[in-house]
Amino acid sequence: QHQASALQGKRLHYITNFMSNRWLYRCLLQPGLLSLMSLLSLLALPGHARLAVSGVEPLDEPARRHPEHHRDLTDGDLQPESWSRGHNASISLMEQSPVVAPRRILVTCLQSSGCSLFTLLLGQHARTATFVDVFISTPTQNFPRPQDLDPQDAEYIVLKTTIQGDDVVDPLARLKAIKLRFQPDKTILMVRDPADNYQHLLEHMRGDMVDTVCVPGVVAQFGYGARCGSPDGKLRALEMLYQAREDVFDAVVSHRDLVDEQGGWDEVIWTLNTIGFPLDREHFDMKRSTDEIETYARSCMGVADFSWGMGDAQSGEIQAQEMETVISEDLARAEALCPTLMSQWDDFVSHPVRAQSPLNEESLQWFGSRADESGNLILIFANSDYAEMLLNWLVMGKATQSVAQNYAIVCLDDVVESLLISHGEKCFSTRPRFYRRLDGSLSALSPLWMMRIRVLADLVGSDINVIMTDADALWLQDPMPILNQVAADGADVILSRGRSPMQEFKTWGATACMGFAVFRATEGTKLLLEEMLLRSKATMNFDDQELLNHVLLHAGLQFANPLQLQGSQEVDVGVIGPGFLKPSFFGTLSVAMLPHETFMRICDGDSDVKGAVVAHCVSLDKMASNGAIKRSELASRGLWVLSERWGTSTITKDFSGWIESLVGDKLNI
C-alpha cells in the first residue's frame, strides 16, 4: 500500500521508461513489491477505489444539511492523482521527479476562527508536519517554497495563513502570492460564524488604532484584532474569499463542525477524506501533544525562514463548545460586511468545493439544438459593452456569407439579452459572479474567464465541437472548409496564433489565441479542459488564454520546427504524448496551429486584412478593453460594417432579416 500510495498521480512517462530509474525499477521488479500489471491496474481504478488502496478510506457522505453543499461529486473529484496538479508549475511535467513529494495543504482563515485547533487536528496524523500558526504579518515572499523545506519522512505538510484586512492588501492577490510560493496540492478555507468571529476581533483591539502597515515582527500596541487590518477589513476580506471559493478552494471547513461530536465530526472527516487527507475519528482524541507536533514540524524546516508558532490551541481532546451570544450591533455589522456567508450560516456544513456547472440538462439540449449536423457549434460571448461589437460580427458574417446558423450567443447581462430577445433571437443567459469591483482591470474579470472555460468544458463534455470566437474576431470568409480539413487530419484542438503569454511565445515562436479556437469533442480535449480548470485553482491564474498555453507547455507540447507568427502560411501540428494529461489516458493530443496569414492577429504594418479568412486584430492601445476603442480601430481597418442607423431601426422578430438590414453602405472586404 505504501508503494501504491507513492505512485499515485505520476505520469505514464515514468512507467514506460522505468529501466532508467533505479528507484522505480526496484519498486516494480523487486520481489514482494508492485508488479507492472498491478501498477497499471491501480491506475485504472475508479478514484474512490484508489483512495482506499492508497490508505484513505472515504466515509459515506454524511446527511447534508444545505442544498448549497448537496452536490454530486464525480469520480474525478476523488482521484488522488489530482494531488500532483500544480506541483512545480514552472517546469514541464516531463521534467518532474517521479518520487512523490509530501502533499502540501494550505489552510487560510481569520484570527479567532478556531483555525489553530483545526491545523492541530490535521497534525494528529503521525507523518504530518504542521506549521500551526504562521504569523499574520509574514510577508508573502517569506513563505516557504517546497524546495526550502526538509520533509524527512513526512507524507503531508500543513501550513496555516491568516487573512489580512482588505484595508491592508487585496486578499485574493495575497493568497495567490502565497500559493505560488508554497505550491499547495489542496487549499482549505476555515470559517467560523462571522458575527461571532467579528465580536472576538473587536474584543481584542486596544482603543481605535488599526495597523494598516503590517510590519513583520511583534507589534503589541494594536491588539491582534486590529493587527494587519481592522476587524471590518478582515470580514470584508473573508467575504471576497468566500465568494471566490469555487475558483480558489478545495474545501471549506466549519468551526462549528469541528467542536460538534454529534454529527459535525463526520462532516469534517468526510470533507477531508474526499480531498485526499486521511483524517479519522480517533484523531479527534488529539493524542499527539502540541510539543510533539511543534518539534516534528521544526525538524522539517530545512532552510525555510519564516515565523510561526502554535497559536492558542492546547493539547488534549477536542471539547464541545457552546456558541456565544452575539450582541445585536455586531450581528448587524457582520451581516453587512460578510453577507454571503452570513446568509448561509444557519445551515452551513463543512464540504468539499466543486464549481457548479453553468449549464443544466435543458441548456445543454438548447446548445445542442443550435449545432449543425456534424455537431459543430460557434460560441460567442457578449455583454452590453460589446453589444455593437456582436452586431458587427453578425452583420459581417451575413454580408460575407461566412457564418451559418449554427451559432449560440451567451448573454452576460440584461442589456444584450433584451436587445436580442426584442428582435426575435435567443441566447443563453448567465451572469458571472464578480467579487471584485469592475475597475477595468483584467483581474476583476476573472469570473468571466472562468465562466468561459466552464461553459466550453461542459459543451465539449457533451460531445459538441466548439468553435470559440470573440466578437472582434471577424469572419471575412467561411473558415469551415479549412477547419474541417485540419480536423480530418486528426487535430483535437485547432488554434489561431498569438504572442501572449511571453514564456510560451519564447518557447514556441507563437502562442495559442483563445479569440478564435476550435475544441473538438475528443477524450484528449476533454482532459485538456479539465486540466485548465485544475490549474486555475492551483495557481489562481484565471486568464483562459494563459491557462491554455501553460497547460500545453507543461504537458510537453512540442512542434517539429519553431513556429512563426507573422508570415506563417501553413498549419503546424504539435503532439502531446500518452499519459501526460492523465496517467490512465493512453491516447495523444494533437494541436494544430492555423497560419497567421489567413487567421490574422497582428494587423498592423504591411498586413493585408482583406486576404484573411478571420481577422482578429490585436488592439494598438494596450488599455483597449472596451467596445468603443475596439470599434474605432476596426473602422480604421475597414472592418466596421454595422450601419450607424441600427439604433433607430424598426423592431422586428425576424432576427436574420434585421441583421441583413444593418449592413452599412460600404463593404470593402
Beta strands, then each sheet from edge to edge (+ up, - down):
strand 1: 103-109
strand 2: 128-131
strand 3: 133-134
strand 4: 156-162
strand 5: 186-191
strand 6: 251-254
strand 7: 308-309
strand 8: 351-352
strand 9: 376-382
strand 10: 407-411
strand 11: 428-429
strand 12: 465-469
strand 13: 474-475
strand 14: 493-498
strand 15: 511-519
strand 16: 558-559
strand 17: 572-576
strand 18: 589-593
strand 19: 599-600
strand 20: 614-615
sheet 1: 2+ 4+ 1+ 5+ 6+ 8-
sheet 2: 3+ 7-
sheet 3: 11+ 10+ 9+ 12+ 15- 14+ 18+ 17- 16+
sheet 4: 13+ 20- 19-
end
